[in-house]
Amino acid sequence: MFSKFAVPVAILLIVLGIWEGVVHLFEMPRYILPAPSKIVVTLFAEHAQLLKHTLVTLQEMLLGFLLAVSIGVPLAVLMFEFPTLEKAFYPYVIGSQTVPVFAIAPLLVLWFGFGIASKVIMAALIVFFAIVLNTLDGLKSTDPDTVNLLRILRATRWQILWKVRIPSALPFIFSGAKIGISISTIGAVIGEWVGAKAGLGYLMLYANGTLQVSLVFAAILCLTLLGLGLFGLMTLLERYAMPWRRYQYNKSDM
């Protein structure tokens, strides 16, 4: 376990050391590039403000993620079971990812207001693609021999789906979920940039406008930790949702 994190931590410490040295060596102004030590000081000094805005962004991320999963997984199942629906909806699923969120963010704020709704929808749009595509790929990857055996045993279409296809698709679904929960910050922050009264994106804009660059970096760090924490939580949930794969995880952690 120690060796797993030793190299990344060592690289991080080296980068931070070089960063600190460059700032002091060239006497760079704090409003251009603050030293890591200054950012740490800001984290403690502004912890109450950072916590307040972090909770707002976290709420937007989680609601957006849940919205994407609650729509994306059933849609993927329907697309798999009914090929006509796949032909009808697949281009729109792809199209949902090709349209930049920045392009539609002002419209979503205009339609749904400056409150949480527009940010939740933006986060959901970012996550939606990964959920649908991974779920669909997982359902298609089911072992055909297992499916044929169940058909011989006269299992119904929905029994095969529930007992075989969905469990087989779980690794794919969780892969999409881990990607989605990590990038849900993008949608939430973009929404806060376009129009918001709270959140880490809003705080970053405010701090940037008042030349509090160390606070901008502190907010970025909070966003990073938020994404990593949710990714870790999803990984833990994946292990408990698929007990038959725990041995593989434990073996890889050794």
KOLVEXVO-983094 format. One record per atom (N, C-alpha, C): residue in three letters; x, y, z. Coordinates in steps of 0.02 Angstrom, whole numbers, padded with zeros to 5 digits, always signed. Each point is the difference from the previous one (the first is absolute). Example, Ala and Ser with C-alpha at 12.3 -4.5 7.8 and 13.67 -1.06 7.14 Angstrom:
% residues 2
ALA+00660-00284+00390/ALA-00045+00059+00000/ALA+00045+00060+00000/SER-00018+00053-00036/SER+00042+00059+00003/SER-00039+00055+00037/
***
This chain:
% residues 254
MET+00041-00061+00000/MET-00041+00061+00000/MET+00043+00063+00000/PHE+00054-00002+00042/PHE+00044+00058+00003/PHE+00033+00015-00067/SER+00025-00053-00033/SER+00034+00009-00064/SER-00047+00026-00054/LYS-00065-00013+00008/LYS-00049+00022-00049/LYS-00005+00076-00003/PHE+00008+00032+00058/PHE-00006+00073+00004/PHE+00066+00036+00007/ALA+00054-00037+00011/ALA+00065+00031+00013/ALA+00023+00043-00059/VAL-00003-00028-00061/VAL+00025+00036-00059/VAL-00043+00062-00015/PRO-00067-00005-00002/PRO-00040+00061-00012/PRO+00012+00054+00052/VAL+00005-00019+00064/VAL+00013+00049+00053/VAL+00068+00032-00009/ALA+00050-00040-00018/ALA+00067+00026-00011/ALA+00001+00050-00057/ILE-00035-00016-00055/ILE-00003+00046-00057/ILE-00034+00065+00020/LEU-00055-00005+00039/LEU-00036+00059+00023/LEU+00045+00045+00042/LEU+00037-00030+00046/LEU+00045+00038+00044/LEU+00055+00034-00040/ILE+00026-00034-00050/ILE+00052+00030-00043/ILE-00028+00060-00038/VAL-00060-00008-00029/VAL-00031+00055-00038/VAL-00013+00060+00046/LEU-00027-00013+00060/LEU-00014+00054+00047/LEU+00065+00034+00022/GLY+00053-00039+00010/GLY+00064+00029+00019/GLY+00028+00045-00054/ILE-00004-00023-00063/ILE+00023+00042-00056/ILE-00042+00063-00006/TRP-00065-00008+00007/TRP-00046+00058-00003/TRP+00018+00051+00053/GLU+00008-00023+00062/GLU+00018+00045+00056/GLU+00066+00035-00015/GLY+00049-00038-00024/GLY+00065+00029-00014/GLY-00002+00052-00055/VAL-00037-00014-00054/VAL-00005+00047-00056/VAL-00032+00066+00022/VAL-00053-00005+00040/VAL-00035+00060+00024/VAL+00047+00044+00041/HIS+00038-00031+00045/HIS+00046+00039+00043/HIS+00062+00024-00039/LEU+00024-00041-00046/LEU+00060+00017-00038/LEU-00012+00061-00045/PHE-00057+00001-00033/PHE-00016+00054-00046/PHE-00043+00054+00032/GLU-00013-00007+00065/GLU-00039+00049+00037/GLU-00065+00018-00036/MET-00037-00051-00018/MET-00062+00010-00037/MET-00054+00028+00046/PRO-00038+00050-00024/PRO-00053+00030+00040/PRO-00054-00051+00017/ARG-00032+00007+00058/ARG-00051-00047+00021/ARG-00061+00001-00046/TYR-00013+00058-00032/TYR-00058+00004-00043/TYR+00013-00031-00069/ILE+00062-00023-00013/ILE+00016-00035-00062/ILE+00004-00075+00013/LEU+00043-00020+00046/LEU+00008-00070+00018/LEU+00021-00006+00073/PRO-00047-00017+00044/PRO+00018-00008+00071/PRO+00038-00065+00012/ALA+00040-00001+00051/ALA+00036-00060+00019/ALA-00048-00051+00031/PRO+00016-00065-00005/PRO-00043-00051+00032/PRO-00011+00013+00074/SER+00052+00025+00034/SER-00007+00014+00072/SER-00053+00053+00012/LYS-00004+00050-00044/LYS-00050+00052+00006/LYS-00070-00028-00012/ILE-00006-00047-00047/ILE-00065-00031-00014/ILE-00023-00040+00061/VAL+00046-00035+00033/VAL-00017-00038+00060/VAL-00024+00047+00055/VAL+00034+00057+00008/VAL-00021+00050+00049/VAL-00071+00024-00015/THR-00013+00012-00064/THR-00067+00023-00021/THR-00053-00053+00014/LEU+00018-00063-00011/LEU-00047-00055+00015/LEU-00024+00001+00072/PHE+00046+00012+00046/PHE-00018+00002+00071/PHE-00035+00066+00018/ALA+00024+00055-00029/ALA-00029+00065+00017/ALA-00071+00007-00027/GLU-00014-00029-00058/GLU-00066+00007-00032/GLU-00039-00066+00002/HIS+00014-00042+00049/HIS-00031-00066+00001/HIS-00076+00003+00005/ALA-00027+00048+00037/ALA-00072+00004+00007/ALA-00033+00018-00067/GLN+00029+00049-00034/GLN-00027+00021-00065/GLN+00007-00057-00052/LEU+00057-00033+00000/LEU+00012-00055-00047/LEU-00048-00058+00013/LEU-00012-00016+00063/LEU-00045-00054+00017/LEU-00071+00015-00023/LYS-00021+00062+00011/LYS-00068+00021-00021/LYS-00010-00009-00075/HIS+00047+00023-00039/HIS-00006-00004-00073/HIS+00011-00071-00025/THR+00042-00038+00034/THR+00012-00070-00019/THR-00063-00041+00007/LEU-00038+00011+00054/LEU-00062-00037+00011/LEU-00052+00016-00054/VAL-00001+00062-00024/VAL-00046+00018-00054/VAL+00018-00037-00063/THR+00064+00001-00019/THR+00022-00035-00060/THR-00009-00075+00006/LEU+00012-00028+00059/LEU-00009-00071+00011/LEU-00073-00020-00011/GLN-00046+00041+00025/GLN-00071-00014-00009/GLN-00018+00000-00074/GLU+00025+00048-00037/GLU-00014+00004-00072/GLU+00028-00061-00037/MET+00061-00020+00018/MET+00032-00058-00031/MET-00040-00064+00012/LEU-00018-00012+00063/LEU-00034-00062+00018/LEU-00069-00004-00032/LEU-00037+00055+00001/LEU-00067+00001-00030/LEU+00005-00010-00075/GLY+00049+00033-00032/GLY+00010-00008-00072/GLY+00018-00072-00017/PHE+00044-00029+00040/PHE+00020-00070-00011/PHE-00059-00047+00007/LEU-00039+00008+00053/LEU-00058-00043+00012/LEU-00052+00008-00056/LEU-00009+00061-00025/LEU-00046+00012-00055/LEU+00023-00037-00063/ALA+00065+00005-00014/ALA+00028-00034-00059/ALA-00006-00075+00005/VAL+00012-00028+00059/VAL-00004-00073+00010/VAL-00073-00023-00005/SER-00046+00037+00031/SER-00070-00020+00001/SER-00032+00002-00070/ILE+00027+00041-00044/ILE-00024+00002-00069/ILE+00042-00044-00046/GLY+00066+00003+00010/GLY+00046-00034-00046/GLY-00003-00075+00002/VAL-00002-00030+00060/VAL-00001-00074+00005/VAL-00064-00029-00029/PRO-00060+00024+00019/PRO-00061-00027-00031/PRO-00002+00011-00076/LEU+00025+00058-00023/LEU+00001+00012-00072/LEU+00045-00050-00036/ALA+00059-00014+00030/ALA+00045-00049-00030/ALA-00031-00069-00003/VAL-00036-00020+00053/VAL-00034-00065+00001/VAL-00052-00004-00055/LEU-00040+00054-00007/LEU-00052+00001-00052/LEU+00031-00002-00070/MET+00055+00037-00009/MET+00035+00000-00064/MET+00027-00069-00017/PHE+00023-00036+00051/PHE+00025-00068-00012/PHE-00056-00048-00017/GLU-00055+00004+00038/GLU-00055-00047-00010/GLU-00039+00013-00063/PHE-00002+00063-00021/PHE-00038+00018-00060/PHE+00046+00036-00049/PRO+00028-00036-00048/PRO+00048+00029-00048/PRO-00026+00062-00036/THR-00066+00003-00011/THR-00028+00059-00033/THR+00012+00062+00042/LEU-00007-00007+00066/LEU+00013+00057+00044/LEU+00074+00020-00002/GLU+00044-00050-00006/GLU+00072+00016-00004/GLU+00014+00041-00063/LYS-00029-00021-00056/LYS+00010+00037-00062/LYS-00028+00071+00005/ALA-00055+00007+00037/ALA-00032+00065+00006/ALA+00037+00047+00047/PHE+00024-00027+00057/PHE+00028+00043+00052/PHE+00076+00006-00001/TYR+00035-00050-00029/TYR+00073+00000+00002/TYR+00031+00063-00029/PRO-00024+00025-00057/PRO+00029+00063-00026/PRO-00007+00059+00048/TYR-00056+00001+00037/TYR-00011+00055+00048/TYR+00044-00008+00062/VAL+00014-00062+00019/VAL+00046-00012+00056/VAL+00070+00026-00019/ILE+00022-00016-00061/ILE+00064+00025-00024/ILE-00001+00076-00005/GLY-00055+00026-00026/GLY-00007+00073-00008/GLY+00002+00037+00066/SER-00025-00032+00053/SER+00002+00032+00066/SER+00070+00014+00024/GLN+00049-00039-00026/GLN+00069+00009+00020/GLN+00038+00047-00047/THR-00022+00005-00062/THR+00036+00042-00049/THR-00016+00074+00008/VAL-00058+00015+00029/VAL-00017+00071+00012/VAL+00036+00024+00063/PRO+00043+00051-00005/PRO+00035+00024+00060/PRO-00048+00027+00052/VAL+00011-00019+00062/VAL-00044+00023+00054/VAL+00003+00076+00006/PHE+00059+00028-00014/PHE+00007+00073+00002/PHE-00049+00034-00047/ALA-00015-00034-00057/ALA-00044+00030-00050/ALA-00072+00004+00024/ILE-00022-00050+00039/ILE-00070-00001+00022/ILE-00008+00023+00072/ALA+00055+00011+00035/ALA-00005+00021+00071/ALA-00040+00065+00008/PRO+00012+00052-00041/PRO-00040+00061+00008/PRO-00075-00012-00010/LEU-00017-00045-00047/LEU-00070-00015-00012/LEU-00031-00036+00060/LEU+00036-00047+00028/LEU-00026-00036+00059/LEU-00010+00046+00059/VAL+00045+00047+00009/VAL-00008+00049+00054/VAL-00061+00044-00014/LEU-00009+00018-00064/LEU-00057+00042-00019/LEU-00066-00037+00012/TRP-00001-00064-00017/TRP-00062-00040+00006/TRP-00014-00021+00072/PHE+00052-00020+00037/PHE-00011-00029+00066/PHE+00023+00045+00058/GLY+00026+00059-00017/GLY+00018+00048+00052/GLY+00070-00009+00028/PHE+00016+00044+00048/PHE+00067+00001+00031/PHE+00006-00049+00058/GLY-00054-00036+00014/GLY+00001-00047+00056/GLY+00035-00065-00017/ILE-00015-00052+00039/ILE+00036-00063-00006/ILE-00020-00040-00061/ALA-00061+00011-00026/ALA-00026-00042-00055/ALA+00044+00001-00062/SER+00021+00059-00021/SER+00041+00005-00061/SER+00068-00035+00009/LYS+00028+00004+00059/LYS+00065-00033+00013/LYS-00007-00076+00001/VAL-00055-00024+00029/VAL-00013-00072+00003/VAL-00008-00028-00071/ILE-00037+00036-00042/ILE-00010-00023-00069/ILE+00065+00000-00039/MET+00042+00050+00011/MET+00065+00002-00034/MET+00045-00057+00021/ALA+00001-00014+00065/ALA+00039-00057+00025/ALA-00027-00066-00029/ALA-00066-00006-00004/ALA-00031-00060-00027/ALA+00018-00010-00074/LEU+00002+00054-00038/LEU+00017-00004-00071/LEU+00072-00025-00009/ILE+00044+00021+00044/ILE+00070-00022-00004/ILE+00005-00075+00015/VAL-00037-00024+00049/VAL+00004-00069+00023/VAL-00038-00048-00045/PHE-00054+00023-00029/PHE-00049-00041-00036/PHE+00033-00046-00052/PHE+00044+00028-00041/PHE+00031-00037-00055/PHE+00038-00062+00026/ALA+00041+00010+00051/ALA+00040-00056+00027/ALA-00044-00055+00029/ILE-00055+00020+00032/ILE-00045-00050+00030/ILE-00034-00042-00054/VAL-00030+00033-00049/VAL-00037-00035-00052/VAL+00045-00046-00040/LEU+00056+00026-00023/LEU+00045-00038-00044/LEU+00030-00060+00036/ASN+00023+00009+00062/ASN+00030-00055+00037/ASN-00052-00054+00018/THR-00060+00022+00018/THR-00053-00049+00016/THR-00019-00040-00062/LEU-00006+00033-00056/LEU-00018-00034-00063/LEU+00054-00049-00020/ASP+00063+00020+00005/ASP+00055-00045-00017/ASP+00002-00060+00047/GLY-00015+00012+00064/GLY+00000-00054+00049/GLY-00055-00051-00015/LEU-00059+00023-00018/LEU-00055-00045-00016/LEU+00016-00042-00062/LYS+00036+00030-00047/LYS+00017-00036-00062/LYS+00058-00050+00010/SER+00035+00006+00056/SER+00058-00042+00011/SER-00016-00066+00036/THR-00064-00011+00016/THR-00019-00061+00036/THR+00020-00062-00039/ASP+00024-00050+00036/ASP+00020-00063-00031/ASP-00059-00033-00036/PRO+00003-00008-00066/PRO-00057-00029-00037/PRO-00015-00072+00020/ASP+00050-00038+00021/ASP-00012-00070+00021/ASP-00044-00003+00062/THR+00012+00047+00046/THR-00041+00003+00061/THR-00072+00017-00018/VAL-00009+00047-00045/VAL-00067+00021-00022/VAL-00036-00058-00034/ASN+00036-00036-00043/ASN-00031-00057-00035/ASN-00020-00055+00049/LEU+00042-00011+00051/LEU-00017-00051+00050/LEU-00064+00018+00036/LEU-00008+00063+00019/LEU-00061+00021+00034/LEU-00061-00004-00045/ARG+00010+00012-00064/ARG-00056-00007-00047/ARG-00022-00072-00006/ILE+00049-00046+00001/ILE-00016-00071-00001/ILE-00041-00019+00062/LEU+00017+00032+00057/LEU-00035-00013+00063/LEU-00066+00040+00004/ARG-00018+00032-00056/ARG-00063+00037-00007/ARG-00005+00061+00045/ALA+00056+00032+00011/ALA-00001+00063+00037/ALA-00031+00054-00045/THR-00038+00045+00029/THR-00030+00053-00039/THR+00052+00053-00018/ARG-00019+00043-00046/ARG+00044+00054-00023/ARG+00022+00044+00058/TRP-00049+00016+00044/TRP+00015+00046+00056/TRP+00039-00036+00055/GLN-00010-00065+00007/GLN+00041-00038+00048/GLN+00073-00001-00021/ILE+00011-00009-00065/ILE+00069+00001-00026/ILE+00031+00069+00011/LEU-00040+00051-00012/LEU+00025+00068+00009/LEU+00019+00012+00073/TRP-00044-00018+00046/TRP+00010+00015+00070/TRP+00052-00046+00033/LYS+00001-00064-00019/LYS+00044-00048+00033/LYS+00070-00004-00032/VAL+00005+00016-00064/VAL+00064-00009-00034/VAL+00028+00064-00030/ARG-00040+00033-00041/ARG+00027+00057-00038/ARG+00020+00058+00045/ILE-00044+00019+00046/ILE+00015+00057+00043/ILE+00059-00015+00047/PRO+00003-00059+00034/PRO+00060-00015+00039/PRO+00064+00000-00042/SER-00004-00026-00062/SER+00058+00000-00043/SER+00021+00070-00021/ALA-00049+00045-00003/ALA+00013+00069-00021/ALA+00024+00045+00057/LEU-00005-00024+00062/LEU+00018+00042+00058/LEU+00071+00029-00004/PRO+00051-00039-00020/PRO+00067+00031-00005/PRO+00001+00059-00049/PHE-00036-00006-00055/PHE-00004+00055-00049/PHE-00038+00059+00029/ILE-00055-00015+00034/ILE-00041+00053+00030/ILE+00040+00040+00051/PHE+00037-00036+00042/PHE+00041+00034+00050/PHE+00058+00038-00031/SER+00027-00026-00055/SER+00053+00038-00035/SER-00027+00067-00024/GLY-00060-00002-00030/GLY-00032+00062-00021/GLY-00017+00045+00058/ALA-00022-00030+00056/ALA-00017+00039+00059/ALA+00061+00034+00030/LYS+00057-00035+00001/LYS+00061+00030+00027/LYS+00025+00057-00043/ILE-00006-00009-00066/ILE+00018+00056-00045/ILE-00048+00058+00010/GLY-00065-00017+00002/GLY-00051+00052+00005/GLY+00004+00040+00065/ILE+00009-00034+00057/ILE+00002+00035+00064/ILE+00061+00046+00003/SER+00054-00020-00035/SER+00061+00041+00001/SER-00007+00063-00042/ILE-00034-00006-00058/ILE-00006+00058-00045/ILE-00063+00041+00012/SER-00041-00022+00048/SER-00060+00040+00015/SER+00017+00069+00026/THR+00062+00008+00026/THR+00022+00066+00022/THR-00001+00050-00057/ILE+00014-00024-00061/ILE+00004+00045-00058/ILE-00066+00035-00011/GLY-00054-00040-00003/GLY-00066+00030-00011/GLY-00021+00047+00055/ALA+00013-00020+00063/ALA-00019+00042+00057/ALA+00038+00066-00001/VAL+00065-00003-00012/VAL+00041+00061+00001/VAL-00017+00046-00058/ILE-00011-00028-00059/ILE-00019+00041-00058/ILE-00065+00037+00015/GLY-00047-00035+00029/GLY-00063+00032+00019/GLY+00010+00056+00049/GLU+00045-00010+00048/GLU+00015+00052+00049/GLU+00036+00059-00031/TRP+00040-00013-00050/TRP+00034+00056-00034/TRP-00050+00043-00039/VAL-00048-00033-00032/VAL-00049+00037-00041/VAL-00047+00041+00044/GLY-00022-00029+00055/GLY-00045+00037+00043/GLY-00015-00037+00064/ALA+00024+00025+00055/ALA-00012-00033+00065/ALA+00012+00049+00057/LYS-00025-00018+00058/LYS+00011+00041+00059/LYS+00044-00036+00052/ALA+00017-00062-00016/ALA+00042-00040+00046/ALA+00030-00057-00039/GLY+00049-00034+00031/GLY+00034-00055-00032/GLY+00074+00017-00012/LEU+00040-00052-00010/LEU+00072+00011-00010/LEU+00014+00037-00065/GLY-00040-00011-00052/GLY+00009+00037-00062/GLY-00013+00074+00010/TYR-00053+00015+00037/TYR-00015+00070+00017/TYR+00056+00031+00041/LEU+00025-00038+00049/LEU+00055+00025+00042/LEU+00063+00013-00040/MET+00015-00043-00049/MET+00058+00009-00042/MET-00005+00065-00041/LEU-00059+00013-00027/LEU-00010+00062-00039/LEU+00008+00061+00045/TYR-00029-00003+00059/TYR+00005+00056+00047/TYR+00072+00012+00021/ALA+00035-00054+00018/ALA+00070+00007+00022/ALA+00044+00024-00057/ASN-00013-00023-00061/ASN+00039+00022-00057/ASN-00010+00074-00014/GLY-00062+00023+00008/GLY-00015+00071-00012/GLY+00031+00046+00052/THR+00012-00026+00060/THR+00030+00040+00053/THR+00075-00016+00010/LEU+00029-00036-00049/LEU+00071-00018-00001/LEU+00021-00041+00061/GLN-00046-00040+00027/GLN+00017-00047+00053/GLN+00017-00068-00031/VAL+00057-00001-00033/VAL+00018-00060-00039/VAL+00010-00061+00044/SER+00025+00010+00060/SER+00009-00057+00046/SER-00068-00031+00017/LEU-00052+00041+00004/LEU-00067-00027+00013/LEU-00026-00038-00061/VAL+00018+00023-00060/VAL-00018-00036-00061/VAL+00031-00070+00001/PHE+00064-00003+00017/PHE+00034-00065+00003/PHE-00029-00044+00056/ALA-00019+00031+00055/ALA-00031-00038+00055/ALA-00067-00031-00023/ALA-00039+00039-00038/ALA-00063-00026-00026/ALA+00012-00056-00050/ILE+00052+00007-00042/ILE+00017-00053-00048/ILE+00020-00064+00037/LEU+00038+00009+00054/LEU+00020-00058+00041/LEU-00061-00034+00030/CYS-00048+00039+00024/CYS-00061-00029+00028/CYS-00038-00039-00054/LEU-00003+00027-00061/LEU-00033-00035-00055/LEU+00035-00067-00015/THR+00066+00002+00000/THR+00039-00060-00013/THR-00013-00053+00053/LEU+00003+00021+00063/LEU-00012-00047+00055/LEU-00071-00027-00002/LEU-00047+00042-00021/LEU-00070-00021-00006/LEU-00006-00055-00052/GLY+00030+00010-00058/GLY-00002-00050-00053/GLY+00033-00065+00020/LEU+00059+00006+00032/LEU+00036-00060+00022/LEU-00038-00038+00054/GLY-00030+00037+00046/GLY-00038-00031+00054/GLY-00060-00038-00026/LEU-00037+00030-00047/LEU-00058-00033-00028/LEU+00019-00060-00043/PHE+00057+00006-00035/PHE+00025-00057-00038/PHE+00017-00058+00046/GLY+00033+00015+00056/GLY+00016-00052+00049/GLY-00062-00031+00030/LEU-00050+00041+00014/LEU-00063-00025+00028/LEU-00035-00047-00050/MET+00002+00019-00064/MET-00031-00042-00051/MET+00038-00066-00008/THR+00066+00003+00006/THR+00040-00061-00004/THR-00017-00047+00058/LEU-00009+00029+00060/LEU-00019-00040+00058/LEU-00069-00032-00010/LEU-00046+00039-00026/LEU-00068-00025-00014/LEU+00003-00056-00052/GLU+00044+00008-00049/GLU+00008-00052-00051/GLU+00021-00066+00030/ARG+00046+00003+00048/ARG+00025-00062+00032/ARG-00056-00036+00037/TYR-00043+00037+00034/TYR-00053-00031+00040/TYR-00059-00020-00044/ALA-00009+00032-00057/ALA-00055-00018-00045/ALA+00016-00063-00040/MET+00065-00016-00007/MET+00021-00059-00037/MET+00045-00043+00043/PRO-00028-00035+00049/PRO+00042-00040+00046/PRO+00041-00053-00034/TRP-00024-00024-00059/TRP+00036-00052-00036/TRP+00066+00026-00029/ARG+00010+00066+00001/ARG+00063+00028-00027/ARG+00046+00026+00054/ARG-00020-00008+00063/ARG+00042+00026+00055/ARG+00068-00033+00001/TYR+00003-00063-00015/TYR+00065-00035+00000/TYR+00047+00032-00049/GLN-00026+00019-00059/GLN+00043+00032-00051/GLN+00026+00066+00026/TYR-00043+00039+00033/TYR+00021+00064+00028/TYR+00053-00009+00053/ASN-00012-00047+00046/ASN+00048-00012+00054/ASN+00067-00022-00027/LYS-00002-00041-00052/LYS+00062-00025-00030/LYS+00039+00057-00033/SER-00037+00047-00033/SER+00033+00056-00033/SER+00028+00050+00049/ASP-00028+00003+00061/ASP+00023+00048+00050/ASP+00064-00024+00035/MET+00016-00064-00008/MET+00058-00028+00036/MET+00065+00024-00030/
***
